[in-house]
């Protein structure tokens, strides 16, 4: 993630990538679905607090 990319944009882009991976037939889907769920919870957390607070929470 670059310095000019917000965490929310990064998380949303990653969700899109994971959802595209779900379309592949020869891949285990459960870990991808779990990753999407985690990213969705992170989006809720970012929207409830400011981005800097969320980043600091997971860096420590």
N, C-alpha and C positions, 0 to 999 in steps of 0.2 A: 504494500500500500504506500503510495507516494505522499509527500507532504501536502499536495494540493487536492488530494482525494479525501472526502469526508468518510468517516466510518460508516455512516448510513448508506452512502452510495456504494461503498465497497461491499457491505453486507447484502444489499439488494442485488448487485451484480453476481455475487457468489450464489445467491438463491436461484437466479436465472440459469446459471451454469449447471447447478445440480438438477434443476427441473428438466433441462435438456438431456442430461445423462440418464434420467429415468426413462426416456424414450427408447434407449438402446435395449435390445432383447437379451443380449448375452452378458448381463451384469447383475450382481446381487443388489436388489433394490432397497432392502431394509436399512443398511447403513446410510444410504443417500437420503431416505425419508427422515431418518433421525437427524441428519445434518441440517435438513431444511427446517425441521422443527426447532432445533437449537438456534438457527439464524432468525427464525420468526420471533422467538423469545427475546433475542438480542435486539431486534428492531423495536419491540415494545419497550424494552429497558431504555434504549436510546431516546425514544420519544417521551418517556416519563422523566428522564433526567437529561442533563446536558452531555454532549458527546465526550467532553474531557473527563467528566466524572466516571463514565463507564470505562474509558480507556485506563484510567488510574486504578480502578477497581480490579481489572484483570491483569494489570502489570505487576501488582504487588503480591 
